Amino acid sequence: MKLNLKNLKSAVMVLSTMLLTGTVMGQAAAWQQRVSYVMDIDMDANKHQYAGKQTLTYTNNSMDTLNKVFYHLYFNAFQPGSMMDVRSRSIVDPDERVGDRISKLTPDEIGYIMVKSLMQDGKVVRSQEVVATVLEVTLDKAILPGQSTVLTMEWDAQVPLQIRRSGRDNAEGVEFSMAQWYPKMAEYDAKGWHADPYVGREFYAVWGDFDVTIHMDKKYLIGGTGVLQNPKEIGFNYGGVEKVKTKEKKLHWHFEAKNVHDFVWAADPDYIHDVRKCASGLELHFIYQDDDDIKENWKNFQPDVERLFDIASKNYGKYAFSQYSVIQGGDGGMEYPMATLITGKRKYSSLLGVTVHEAMHSWYQMMLATDEGNYPWMDEGFTSYASSEIMAVLNDSKDLTKIHDGAHKGYAYIVGKGLEEPLCTHGDHYETNVGYGIASYNKGELFVDQLGYVIGKENLDKTLLRYFNEWAFKHPDVYDFIRVAEKVSDLELDWYVEYFVNTTKTIDYAITGFNESNNKTAVELKRIGQFIMPIDVVVTAVDGARSLHTIPLGIMRGAKQESFDGKYVVEKDWFWTNPEYTFTVDMPMSNIRSIEIDPSLRMADLDPLNNVVLFKDGKPQEQTEPNKE
């Protein structure tokens, strides 16, 4: 066989790069692509249009030769007849923020990104085609493994009327919420290109560095991703600098952000700006309108935002950036690297709650960055779990069994209504918005909470922290996460992913009978649902003494250990092929007050009535509602 020295050299370069950056350790694909954007944006605020220049250095760290690249042109979704428009008008339960609004946009209200020129390494790219929200580019010069190329683009764009996430003149009067506003390179990973059209869901992109300069009328204040490089030139009390006086019509805002996968910004002439320098060294920026109706809440919640970052850094991994900005804008709450856009006219609890949720996306999307198309629940669900935990601390919640109650109720709702689809469904392809939303947020949160039931809360806490430390900035998937849980718990857990993610099987276990002999009570259990689980049964004696009987699944290859305020008993394995199981309690029925499956309420058992049996005078009583003790 003839040795190709050129390809061998390229392969050695790729391997050297991976070893130097540490991407080999703990990464299934062992590589990831890299980008570096330098962008210059000239805004015409009166026309809601801008001219853009972009120099994109793209590094191919894969073992594949790339003959094509794909850019997302998200603003093209905001045109009558677009895929987002048609999807919103044809789905049975459209997002009320969208509805049929796109179909009614006039020419000066639509969004677009029109590419004027594209060059590769100084030469014009001859083959390119815009297909909906994607620019398909056939390269004249293939990008070999280990090589980089420089793509230079100029484009014109119009900012759409704010409908979904991005746009001008939102419902609260913020002039510019600039999300998904630039030609953005699609991600290429071990599964190939991810050039999904934009129909309203989430995002997946390449890690990289951003250098962005925005030229804009001097009356506007801008906030966004990254760190402002020229605060003295800008003024606006930005970081304590007084507003500058200049004869120029425009100011030149220069931001830099390292190791992020997106860039957002917002601008408004009525913005005011607070900076909170935290004890941890983090700078929190709060950018919101000078409105007496909201200023009190926006100032009062700033210490709680500092607390949330302290709690999250301790429990879920250290926040990796020097700055985070909470910016009024958008159409609800939406996460971006180092920043969020949220609507600001809210009650205090709502303002804090949405900020906690969007800030926690800094962990589960901005620093871990799963593929949100295929795993939207890993972003939204993990974020929702952590948000619920943090809000419980901030609100000093006393009932720990209620922290994730909303997730359990949401999941039960879509099951009961027949709207549940497997979590492995691509986010764009759910049949209903409510099915997508509850699956991604509630069932995703339940995945984490219930895993704590399977492996123990202490092991879950360790798993979440170790998951971040091993997989930050590496695009993990569900199997990367569950492997960490296996290493922490020393249990086999692939079955949990198979049942919870890839099926819609449901959980229903029941206490079905008792037999007393020699002052001992045999407790009979039955699996009614198809979803297999280990089972915790708590027996409470008449004198109040409690014992927890944990019944492992045979395929777990072990049993969980967890703190409990009573006797802890590991019973023999329950093999999933057996629908029935019996274990023995060392007391007669006359000594028993109650027997209950999972009093912690972490298991998503859909029929709680058959989980509890109360005893009176040594006889089991018929249960008509869940035990409220």
Buried (B, 14 or more C-beta within 10 A) or exposed (E): EEEEEEBEEBBEBBBEBBEEBEBEEBBBBBBBBBBBBBBBBBBBBEEBBBBBBBBBBBBBBBBBEBEBBBBBBBBBBBBBEBBBBBBBBEBEEBBEBBEEBBBEBEEEBBBBBEBEEBBBEEEEBEEBEBEBBBBBBEBEEBBBBBBBBEBBBBBEBBBBBBBBBBBBBBEBEBBBBBBBBBBBBBBBBBEEBBBBBBBBBBBBBBBBBBBBBBBBBBEBBBBBBBBBBBBEBBBBBBBEBEEBEEEEEBBBBBBBBBBBBBBBBBBBEBBBBBBBEBEEEBBBBBBBBEBEEBBEBBBEBBEBBBBBBBBBBEBBBBBBBEBBBBBBBBBBBBBBBBBBBBBBBBEEEBBBBBBBBBBBBBBBBBBBBBBBBBBBBBBBBBBBBBBBBBBBEBEEEEEEEEBBEBBBEBBBBBBEEEBBBEBEBEBBEBEBBBBBBBBBBBBBBBBBBBBBBBBBBBBBBBBBBBBBEBBBBBBBBBEBBBBBBBEBBBBBBEBBBEBBBEEBEBBBBBBBBBEBEEEEBEBBBBBBBEBBBBBBBBBBBEEEEBBBBBBBBBBBEBBBBBEBEBEBBBBEBBEBEEEEBBBBBEBBBEBBBBBBBBBBBBBBBBBBEBBBBBBEEEEBEEBEEBBEE
